[in-house]
Amino acid sequence: MTILDPLLDLFRGKAVTVPPLDGAFRPNRLLDEASALTSISEPTDLAVKDGRTLVASGNAVHALKADGSTEVVESFTAPVTALAVSPTGALAVALDSGRLFVDGTEVKLPDGINCLIALSYAANGILLIANGSFLHRPTDWRRDMMEKNAAGSVWALHPDGTTRRLADGLAWPSGVLADGAGVVVAEAWQRRLVRIADGRSQVLVSNMPGYPARMSRAGEGVLLAVFAPVNRLIEFVLQEDDYRRAMMAEIPPDYWIAPALASGNSFLEPLQCGGIKTMGIHKPWSPSRSYGLLVRLDRGFQPVASYHSRADGRRHGVVAAVTAGGAIHVACAGGGEILALDA
Amino acid sequence: MSFRERLQSWRYNLVPDHLIGEILSKRWTDNAIPFLALILVVAGFGSVIPGFFKPASLQDSTRQLGEFSIVVTGLTVVMLGGGIDLSVGSIFALATFSSVAAFFIFDLPVWVAFLAALATGCVFGAINGYLVGFLRLRAFLTTLVTFIIGRAIFDILIVNYGAAVQTSTASSDTWDFIGDGTLGGLSIPVIGAAVIAIFTHIALTRSRIGWHILAVGGSRRSAHNAGIKVKRTIFLTYVFSGLCASTAGFLIACRLSGAGPGTGLNMEILALTAAVVGGNSLGGGRGSVAKGLMGAVIVLVMNNGLIRLGYGTGTNQMVIGIMLAIAVTIDIRWLKNRHKVLNEVYVAPIYLKMGAAQSALPGSGTPFALNNAISQTDYIGLGALEGPEDVILDRDDHLYCGTRHGEIVRFFAPDYRRSEVFAHVGGFPLGLAFDRDGNLLSCVGAMGLYSITPDRVVTRLSAETRRSLTSVQDDARLRDPNDLDIAPDGKVYFTDSTKRFDAHDWALDSIENRATGRLLVYDPKTGATRTLLDGYHYLNGVCMAHDGRSLFVAESWACRVHRYWLEGPKAGTAECVIRDMPGYPDNINRASDGTYWMAWLGMRTPSFDLSLRHPGFRKRMTRRLPQDDWLFPNINTGGVVKFDESGRVLGTLGDLSGRSHPMVTSMREHKGWLFIGGILNNRIGRLKLDGADPRWTGPTSYWGERA
C-alpha cells in the first residue's frame, strides 16, 4: 500500500485477483480418487426417484442400474437440461428448447421462461425454475457469460399450473433450492448464493472461487456443484471489451478464453503459461479453464468442506450431485462419468 | 484491416514502447530525475532572475558553489558508507574560525591556517568516526551531538574572539588570491571542488577503499563476511567528511576574511538535501559524487534564487524542507519499486496479423494433420534427463543432448541405457552440430557459441557480434543463441533468437512478438562473427541444404521457414519457402531421403492469434496478471513435420495425447530411427521410421565417410 497506488492505478489498471482456494475450499484429490459408477457422455443433471439415480444426458433421461450400466427411461426431441423429482414422485424434465415435461406431459410455460437451467421441488409441491437468461439457450451458457448478461430469473410453478416470478435480473441462476419460506439461488456469473424471500434478496456466500450451479439436500446440509473455476485470465478478458467481442465474433466457442467443463482436449484451446507441461508434469495448481469442485454447505449455506479434481485431473465440470442410498452421486460433465462418494 | 486495427498497428509498431524498459534497465536512469530537476531549477531561476547568467553573478555563485559542493562530496561519501553526518555545518564553522584565528589573531602563515582548519576537521571527523564506527553508536544521534557541541564551541569562540579578528591588520596576497582571485577564469573554490570531486570519484569507483565503502554501505553484514574491515572503513568516511567540511571552511574564511555567528548555519540541512536530491540513497551503497554535485547545484541555485527573488528565510527553509521530503520519498519508493516498474513495463507487445493457416486437426486431410505417431516412442533417459533441446548422434551411434543444468550428456549405443556427462559447459546448451573434425559445436543459451573437442575441451567460439547503431540495450551480446549448422567450408551459421529476453525467458518473446531474431555467421578462420539477417520473429532452427549451397532457417513466432542462399545468383538473400503454418517451427534437420525434418514446438490457437492483433490486450495482460496466468501459444502440443527442398510439406507426426512429447524442439534421423527431443521434456524419444535408409547418418551426410 502506498499513497501513490491509487494514482498509478489510473495508468496501469488494477491487478486482477481471484479468491484463493483455502479454508473449506482447500484442494484435495477426492474426486479423482472417487470410484466411477458409470461412464456417460456429458451428463447435465441428476435426480433420485424411488431410490434410483436418474441421469440427464443427451436427449434422454437414463436410470443408473446397480451393475453400473444405464437404461433409457425417457427420450425427448432436444437435449435434457434439468431434472427434478417432486415429493410425490413426479419427474420434471426440462429441455434445451425451453419446454418442460412433468411425468411425460408438457406443461405450458409463460413467455419469459425459455432457458431452464435448474429445477427443484419445494416441500409443498411447488416447482422452482431457474431460468438462466431470456437471451440464450442453456447450451449457450458460455456466450451468456462472455456477454456479461444478467438476464436470468427464478419462477415458481404452482401445482394448479399458475406461475409466479420470484426474482429477475439475475446473472445466470443455475441452481435453486427451497429453504423454509424462501428460495436460495446460485447466481453463477456473480459467483454467489442469494436467498430470496418476500421479494427481498440477501447474499449468503459471495466471491466463490468458481461458478456455482445446482444444489441438493444432503442430510442436515446442502451439496453445491461448482461447474467451472474462476480464472484470472478469463476475468481479465471480461474487462477487455474489444478483444472479447472480437473473440466471440471470430472464434468457435470451444476455443474461447472462457470457462469450460473440460479442457486440454484440443490443441486449439487457449493455454496459460502455468499450464505448460514441464518435465512430463502438468502442475495441479496451474491455472485452468475447467476444474472439478463439489462443495458441502452447512444448514446456513456456508461452505464447510469440498471435493476436488485439480488442473491435472480429468473429473472436471461437476454439474450436479445428489444423495442416493447412503452415497453421494456426482455428475461430472467434463469427464463424462457418474462418481460415488461416501456421504 | 479495420480502421481500429490499423490504428493499433501504427500505435504499437511505430511507437518504440520497448525502449522504456530498455532505458529503465540502465543504471544511469537513477540520475535521470535529479538531472531533470537540475535543468528545471537552473532554467527556471535563470529566466525569472534578471542577470542570473551574467559572469559577475556567476563568479560569485560558483565560489559559494565550490565551497558547498566540497561539503556535499564529503557527506556523499559518508552516506555511501551507510551513515549520515549532521555535524558538517559546525565543523565547517569551526574550521573557518580556526583558520581565521590562525591568520588574524596569531598572525601565522596561510598554509598554517589551512592546516589548522584541516586539523579541526580531522579531529571532529575522527570523533564522529570513532563513536559511529568503532563504538557503533547511531550515526544520526552521534553526529547530532557533535553538531550541537561543535556549534556551541563556535558560538563561545566567536563571541569572545570575534572582535580580535576584526581589528587585526594581518594580510597576505595568498590569502586574498584564494579568496578573490581566479586561475584561468576559475575561482579557487571551484578548482578545489573539481579536484576533490574527481579524486573522490576515482577513489570510489576504482580503488580498494572506495569499493569497500560502497560494499559496507550496501550491506554491512555482507561486507563484514567478505572480510572488509567495516569499522575502520566507516571511521575513515567520517574523517574524510570532516576534512572536506574544513577545507570548505578554510575557503570561506579566505573569501570573507572573517567569521560570524551565521557562518555555516543550516549548512548540514542544505548539504543533506543536496546529497539526497542528487539521488544518493539514504540507505547507503547507492550514489556517486556526480549525484552529490548535481544536488549541490540544485539546492544552491534554489536557495540563492529564492533569496534574490526576495523571499525570506522561512520560505527558503520550507522549500528546502519540501525538497528533502520529496527526494527522500522518491529515493525510497524508487529503490523499492524500480524492479517492479521494470517488470511491468518491459514487455512491449507489437501488432501482428498472422496469415490464415491450413488446419492441423486430425482428419482434416492437409499435410499438417496431426496424429499420434510419436505418442509411443522408446524413451531414453526418462527421469534422468531435463531439457534435451537438441539431440545429435555421432559416427559411433552415441547420442548427445544438452540439459538445462548446462551439461552435454552422452548416451551410449546401442541401447542408450548408460549415460555420462560428456562435458559441462554452463548456460543452457541448445542447438548441436558436429564439424568435420568431430568437434561438437553447441549454441549455449545465454552464453554463446561453444565447441567441445572429442576429448572434452570446451572452447568459446563466439559470444558477440557487431552492435547495431540504434540499439539502446547492448545487442552485440548474444542473448539467446539457439541453433546452428556448419557449411562445407567450415563456417558456422547460427541464430540468436531475440535481443529482448534472456534464454530462459524465451517463451515471453512470443507475447511481445517483436522481431529481433538474427542469423549470424562465425568464421573459424578469422574468429569473427557477422550478422547476416536481423529483424525476424524469433529465428530458431538452422539446417544446411543437402547440397550445401543454401540453408533453411525457421522463424518461430511467424510460423515461417526461410531459405538463405550462400551461393548462386541469390547469394546473401533470404526467401520465404513455407509460410503460415499451423504450428511454431523449431529445429530443422536433414532426412535420409533428401528431404528435411522440422520440429514444431507448439501450435497456434485462435485465441492467441487474435491476441496478436490486440497488442494493448497483451500489454495490459502482462501488467495485471501474474505470469502464470498469461495467455501463451499452445506449447503443450508439438509435432515433427517433413518437407522437401522446395518447401512442400509432405506429412506430420504428432503426439495428440501429450503423454510422450507434448513439445518437440528437435529431431535427428540416424540409421532408420528418429530421435526426438523437447526443451521442456524429461526424455528423448526414439521412433523406428518405416522405409528410411538404415545406413544413413548425419555425420556421413555432412562430412562423408570416415577418413
Interface residues (C-beta under 8 A of the other chain):
Chain A: T2 L4 R12 G13 K14 A15 V16 N231 R232 L233 F236 E240 D242 Y243 A246 M247 E250 I251 P252 Y255 W256 I257 G264 F267 L268 E269 P270 L271 Q272 C273 G274 G275 I276 K277 T278 M279 G280 S286 P287
Chain B: R4 R333 E344 A360 L361 L370 E386 G387 A507 M603 T605 P606 S607 F608 L610 S611 R613 H614 G616 F617 R620 M621 R623 R624 L625 P626 Q627 D628 D629 W630 L631 F632 P633 N634 I635 N636 T637 L656 G658 P662 M663 L680 N681 N682 R683
